[in-house]
């Protein structure tokens, strides 16, 4: 799992994780420059997200506006955007976040990380029951946004997931070799 295509998807929310509800990181944004909350973005976050080596996907109500207003300030390229369904937000058990089901559908069995400030135990339980691949639902403190401890958690999970994927690959290779040896023994008539 060294290529980005083989890495887990990183679903990323904007409000809370990238735009904390606490102090700003940069110079104030005037009203004529757009959203005054954009000065709360930490420009160093973009390179840290890219260093994780995952394909990043916007999972935010900002939708395509995240590519226009947020990505350039973080040094991120244009990213795919999860399109939210118009209806069905009430599907699922009580307390399930309205983003949970669409993110699992978007992942389509692939491993994923979801970084948001509104993740609950209900979301984790539902994903564990409904998603066949590994997942990390990581709740960020919305007053602080993404901080060093969050990146440590993400990096540790990715390292563990990569090790698990390598073990699965080794196990598969061993089983295929064993099956091939059996096939050879059967086809040659030798034990």
C-alpha positions as CSV (number, residue, x, y, z in Angstrom):
1,X,0.0,0.0,0.0
2,X,2.5,2.6,-1.0
3,X,0.6,4.3,-3.8
4,X,-2.1,6.9,-2.9
5,X,-4.7,4.9,-4.8
6,X,-4.0,2.0,-2.4
7,X,-4.1,4.1,0.7
8,X,-7.2,4.8,2.8
9,X,-9.4,7.7,1.7
10,X,-9.2,10.7,4.0
11,X,-12.7,12.3,4.3
12,X,-12.2,15.9,5.6
13,X,-14.6,18.3,7.1
14,X,-13.9,22.1,7.1
15,X,-15.7,23.7,10.0
16,X,-14.2,22.5,13.2
17,X,-11.2,20.5,11.9
18,X,-9.7,23.2,9.6
19,X,-11.6,26.3,10.7
20,X,-11.6,26.0,14.5
21,X,-14.1,27.9,16.5
22,X,-11.2,29.3,18.6
23,X,-8.4,31.8,17.8
24,X,-7.3,32.8,14.3
25,X,-4.0,31.7,12.7
26,X,-3.5,34.6,10.2
27,X,-4.3,38.1,9.4
28,X,-8.0,39.1,9.4
29,X,-9.9,38.6,6.2
30,X,-11.9,41.7,5.3
31,X,-15.5,41.3,4.3
32,X,-14.7,42.0,0.6
33,X,-12.3,39.0,0.6
34,X,-15.0,36.6,1.5
35,X,-15.7,34.6,4.7
36,X,-14.2,36.2,7.7
37,X,-13.7,32.8,9.3
38,X,-11.0,31.9,6.7
39,X,-8.4,33.7,8.8
40,X,-8.7,30.8,11.3
41,X,-7.1,28.4,8.7
42,X,-3.6,27.3,9.6
43,X,-1.7,27.3,6.3
44,X,0.7,24.6,7.6
45,X,-2.1,22.1,7.8
46,X,-2.2,21.5,4.0
47,X,1.3,20.1,3.8
48,X,0.7,17.9,6.9
49,X,-2.4,16.4,5.3
50,X,-0.6,15.7,2.0
51,X,2.3,14.1,4.0
52,X,-0.2,11.4,5.2
53,X,-0.1,10.0,1.7
54,X,-3.9,9.5,1.5
55,X,-6.2,10.7,-1.2
56,X,-8.1,13.6,0.5
57,X,-11.8,14.1,-0.2
58,X,-13.9,17.1,1.0
59,X,-16.7,15.8,3.3
60,X,-18.1,19.2,4.1
61,X,-21.2,21.4,3.5
62,X,-18.8,23.8,1.9
63,X,-18.9,21.4,-1.1
64,X,-17.0,22.8,-4.2
65,X,-16.5,26.1,-2.3
66,X,-13.8,24.2,-0.3
67,X,-11.8,24.0,-3.4
68,X,-12.2,27.7,-4.2
69,X,-11.8,29.2,-0.8
70,X,-10.0,26.7,1.5
71,X,-7.7,24.6,-0.6
72,X,-5.6,27.5,-2.0
73,X,-5.0,28.9,1.5
74,X,-3.7,25.5,2.7
75,X,-1.7,24.8,-0.4
76,X,-3.9,21.9,-1.4
77,X,-4.7,20.9,-4.9
78,X,-8.3,20.7,-6.2
79,X,-9.9,17.8,-4.3
80,X,-12.9,15.5,-5.0
81,X,-16.0,16.5,-3.1
82,X,-18.6,14.2,-1.6
83,X,-22.0,15.1,-3.0
84,X,-24.6,14.9,-0.2
85,X,-28.0,13.4,-0.9
86,X,-31.0,15.7,-0.9
87,X,-33.1,13.3,1.1
88,X,-32.5,10.4,3.6
89,X,-30.7,12.4,6.2
90,X,-33.0,10.7,8.8
91,X,-32.1,7.2,7.5
92,X,-30.5,4.9,10.1
93,X,-30.6,4.7,13.9
94,X,-31.3,7.7,16.1
95,X,-28.1,9.7,16.6
96,X,-26.4,8.6,13.3
97,X,-24.8,11.6,11.7
98,X,-26.3,12.5,8.3
99,X,-22.8,12.2,6.7
100,X,-22.1,8.7,7.9
101,X,-24.1,6.6,5.4
102,X,-23.0,8.7,2.3
103,X,-19.3,8.4,3.4
104,X,-19.5,4.6,3.7
105,X,-21.2,4.4,0.3
106,X,-18.5,6.7,-1.2
107,X,-15.7,4.5,0.3
108,X,-17.3,1.4,-1.3
109,X,-15.4,-1.0,0.9
110,X,-12.1,0.8,0.8
111,X,-10.3,1.7,4.1
112,X,-11.1,5.3,5.1
113,X,-10.5,7.9,7.7
114,X,-13.2,10.5,8.5
115,X,-12.0,13.7,10.2
116,X,-14.9,15.7,11.6
117,X,-15.9,17.5,14.8
118,X,-19.4,15.9,15.0
119,X,-18.6,12.1,15.1
120,X,-20.3,10.1,17.8
121,X,-20.2,6.6,19.2
122,X,-23.3,5.8,17.1
123,X,-21.4,6.7,14.0
124,X,-18.5,4.4,15.0
125,X,-20.9,1.5,15.8
126,X,-22.8,1.9,12.6
127,X,-19.6,2.0,10.4
128,X,-18.2,-1.0,12.2
129,X,-21.4,-3.0,11.4
130,X,-21.9,-1.7,7.8
131,X,-18.4,-1.1,6.4
132,X,-16.3,-4.2,5.5
133,X,-13.0,-2.4,5.4
134,X,-10.9,-0.7,8.1
135,X,-12.0,2.7,9.2
136,X,-11.0,5.4,11.6
137,X,-13.6,7.9,12.6
138,X,-11.6,10.7,14.2
139,X,-13.3,13.4,16.2
140,X,-11.5,16.7,16.3
141,X,-12.0,19.3,19.1
142,X,-13.8,22.1,17.2
143,X,-12.3,24.7,19.6
144,X,-8.7,23.8,18.5
145,X,-9.0,22.2,15.0
146,X,-6.5,19.7,13.8
147,X,-3.4,19.7,16.2
148,X,-0.3,17.6,16.6
149,X,-2.1,14.9,18.6
150,X,-4.6,14.5,15.8
151,X,-1.9,14.0,13.2
152,X,-0.2,11.5,15.5
153,X,-3.4,9.5,15.8
154,X,-3.9,9.6,12.0
155,X,-0.3,8.6,11.3
156,X,-0.4,5.8,13.9
157,X,-3.6,4.4,12.4
158,X,-2.2,4.6,8.8
159,X,1.0,2.8,9.9
160,X,-1.0,0.1,11.6
161,X,-3.3,-0.2,8.6
162,X,-0.4,-0.4,6.3
163,X,1.2,-3.2,8.4
164,X,-2.1,-5.1,8.5
165,X,-2.4,-4.8,4.7
166,X,1.1,-6.1,4.2
167,X,0.4,-9.0,6.5
168,X,-2.8,-9.8,4.5
169,X,-0.8,-9.7,1.3
170,X,1.9,-12.0,2.8
171,X,-0.8,-14.4,4.1
172,X,-2.4,-14.4,0.6
173,X,0.9,-15.1,-1.1
174,X,1.7,-17.9,1.3
175,X,-1.7,-19.5,0.8
176,X,-1.4,-19.1,-3.0
177,X,2.1,-20.7,-2.9
178,X,0.7,-23.5,-0.7
179,X,-2.2,-24.0,-3.1
180,X,0.2,-24.0,-6.1
181,X,2.5,-26.6,-4.4
182,X,-0.5,-28.8,-3.8
183,X,-1.6,-28.4,-7.4
184,X,1.9,-29.3,-8.6
185,X,2.0,-32.3,-6.4
186,X,-1.4,-33.5,-7.6
187,X,-0.6,-32.8,-11.3
188,X,2.7,-34.7,-11.2
189,X,1.3,-37.5,-9.1
190,X,4.0,-36.9,-6.4
191,X,3.1,-36.5,-2.7
